[in-house]
Each structure stands twice: as structure tokens, then as C-alpha cells.
Amino acid sequence: MFEEKRVPDRQVRAAQTDTTVRVYRSCPPAVADAALEEQRGGAGPVTPSFRLAAYDSENGRKPGHERILAIDLTREGFEQALQGHVEWVPERDLDHTPLNFQAIRLHDELADEWITAVTDVTPVMRDIAGLLATDQLHLAVKLVPHEPPYPTP
């Protein structure tokens, strides 16, 4: 009999390497500038979902969330962060429509020793929003980072 493969109701998906996992934080410009200069994570919720970060920040248009930072964490640090205060929320499509599975948002402070790099992905987020505004979904999708399922402990 045919069995349909479906996405689990809750799934951690993240851009990742053998040694790091990427999370995103939206913040005001001054906070982003300081975080980039100091290579620190700052305070506030983070998510490994680029699309959820786009939704949370309204593609960088929401007041106080105009900049989106990609924070690369050690895998050990990410797994430790998963042990803290987590919230499951609907994953979003590029047009911010809720999908049929949930993504994770982390609410605990990121320890500096977990952070391997902090980069600004606001330009990419805004490029995607511009492409979507001109009905170029096929091009917007190509800019979204690949986020395969993360093997949760």
C-alpha cells in the first residue's frame, strides 16, 4: 500500500555545516551594528528558520526589527540552546502564509563562546521581498538558504 511521506508536525530545520548551525535575530540598526562589530549575538529571540525570521521582522520593515543577523553557533552551543526556553510556532512560506508544521524559536541568551560568526543578511531579506513584490517567486526562492532537518537529540 502507498504511504504518503509527510513533514513531522514539529521540525527543527537549519542551515548547517559539520560544525555550525545558523540562527537568525532581527533587531534595530544600532543593535545590529554593535553585534556585527563585537561579533556577539545580542539579546532577544532567535530562530534557525530564515522564513520565520522574515515573518517576524516583516522582511526588515517592522519597527525595531529592521536588520536581520545570521548568527552561526557551534553545534554544541545550538544543542544547549535547544535545552532552554523554546517556543513552537507555525513555519511560514515566503509570503508569510502559515505552513502545516511548526518551527522553533529560542528565547534564551546565546553564550558568546557558542558564536563563530555574525553576519548581516538584511540585504538578502530585502531582495527577496522585492522579488516577491514583483511576482518573481521563482527568483526569490533561489535566495532562501537551504535548511535541511536538524537531527535533534
CORDA-V317144 format. One record per residue. N is the residue number from 1. PHI is phi in whole degrees, -180 to 180 (NA if undefined). D_CENTER is the distance of its C-alpha to the mean C-alpha in Angstrom with 1 decimal. Layout:
# CORDA-V317144
N|PHI|D_CENTER ; N|PHI|D_CENTER
This chain:
# CORDA-V317144
1|NA|37.5 ; 2|-75|34.3 ; 3|-113|31.2 ; 4|-82|28.0 ; 5|-84|24.8 ; 6|-133|22.1 ; 7|-71|18.6 ; 8|-59|18.7 ; 9|-60|18.2 ; 10|-127|15.4 ; 11|-151|13.3 ; 12|-90|10.6 ; 13|-120|9.1 ; 14|-158|7.5 ; 15|-68|8.6 ; 16|-154|11.5 ; 17|-122|15.0 ; 18|-66|18.0 ; 19|-120|17.4 ; 20|-133|13.7 ; 21|-134|10.2 ; 22|-98|7.2 ; 23|-124|4.8 ; 24|-124|3.9 ; 25|-135|7.0 ; 26|-99|9.2 ; 27|-160|12.8 ; 28|-69|16.3 ; 29|-55|17.7 ; 30|-64|20.0 ; 31|-67|17.4 ; 32|-63|15.2 ; 33|-60|18.5 ; 34|-65|19.5 ; 35|-63|16.4 ; 36|-67|16.7 ; 37|-66|20.4 ; 38|-90|20.3 ; 39|54|17.3 ; 40|-123|16.2 ; 41|-83|13.2 ; 42|78|14.8 ; 43|-107|14.9 ; 44|120|12.8 ; 45|-66|10.2 ; 46|-131|6.8 ; 47|-144|4.3 ; 48|-80|3.7 ; 49|-95|3.4 ; 50|-59|3.6 ; 51|-67|6.6 ; 52|-69|6.1 ; 53|-63|4.9 ; 54|-63|7.9 ; 55|-65|9.9 ; 56|-60|9.7 ; 57|-98|10.7 ; 58|53|13.0 ; 59|58|11.9 ; 60|81|12.9 ; 61|-104|16.1 ; 62|-75|15.9 ; 63|-56|18.3 ; 64|85|16.8 ; 65|-135|13.3 ; 66|-73|14.6 ; 67|-120|12.6 ; 68|-121|8.9 ; 69|-105|8.8 ; 70|-97|7.3 ; 71|-117|8.9 ; 72|-88|10.6 ; 73|-112|12.2 ; 74|-63|15.3 ; 75|-60|15.2 ; 76|-64|17.7 ; 77|-64|15.8 ; 78|-61|12.7 ; 79|-65|15.4 ; 80|-68|17.1 ; 81|-63|14.1 ; 82|-65|14.1 ; 83|-81|17.7 ; 84|-92|17.1 ; 85|-79|16.4 ; 86|-117|13.8 ; 87|-132|13.6 ; 88|-98|13.3 ; 89|-135|12.6 ; 90|-60|13.1 ; 91|-67|10.6 ; 92|-121|11.2 ; 93|-84|12.8 ; 94|-63|12.6 ; 95|-90|15.4 ; 96|74|13.6 ; 97|-73|16.1 ; 98|-63|15.4 ; 99|-96|15.5 ; 100|-89|17.8 ; 101|-144|15.5 ; 102|-107|13.1 ; 103|-109|9.6 ; 104|-108|9.2 ; 105|-125|8.6 ; 106|-103|10.3 ; 107|-113|12.9 ; 108|-86|15.0 ; 109|-63|15.5 ; 110|-89|14.2 ; 111|-71|17.5 ; 112|-56|18.2 ; 113|-70|19.6 ; 114|-81|16.4 ; 115|-84|14.9 ; 116|-104|15.9 ; 117|-166|14.4 ; 118|-130|12.7 ; 119|-131|12.4 ; 120|-93|12.2 ; 121|-110|10.3 ; 122|-56|11.9 ; 123|-59|14.7 ; 124|-66|12.7 ; 125|-59|11.1 ; 126|-71|14.7 ; 127|-61|16.3 ; 128|-62|14.5 ; 129|-60|15.6 ; 130|-64|19.0 ; 131|-65|19.4 ; 132|-65|18.7 ; 133|-65|21.2 ; 134|-109|23.7 ; 135|56|23.3 ; 136|-114|22.0 ; 137|-55|19.4 ; 138|-59|20.7 ; 139|-85|19.6 ; 140|-61|16.3 ; 141|-59|15.2 ; 142|-68|16.2 ; 143|-90|13.7 ; 144|-76|10.6 ; 145|-62|9.5 ; 146|-72|11.2 ; 147|-127|9.3 ; 148|-72|12.4 ; 149|-57|13.1 ; 150|-97|13.1 ; 151|-71|16.6 ; 152|-75|16.5 ; 153|-69|19.7
